[in-house]
């Protein structure tokens, strides 16, 4: 299940993942917000708090996630993934070499630090 994280700066999309994550979750919760933010700001700052195992993402969810990532490939400014899964944190840090923006993994105990980091703006808003 995915839900929006409130009380973040307007230029940050925050998502909390728990339990099973499906294609419908991505279609209804994540993708509209990414599309809207990219249109309004010209960049995406994305925070994902992952309190479920990556194995709990369905194949459809992974497919939608990849599609969204490619659709907004040049829009990524900062991606912060907060998880106690060491493999996820390592993968997130490694993504820096594959996307134009920055990505960083944080443990759950550093959620405040992740919010501060992901909230930094590098690009100017789109006209």
PyMOL commands that set and color helices and strands:
alter all, ss='L'
color gray80, all
select helices_A, chain A and resi 23-41+54-56+59-71+73-75+86-97+108-118
alter helices_A, ss='H'
color red, helices_A
select strands_A, chain A and resi 2-4+12-17+44-50+76-82+102-106
alter strands_A, ss='S'
color yellow, strands_A
deselect
rebuild
show_as cartoon
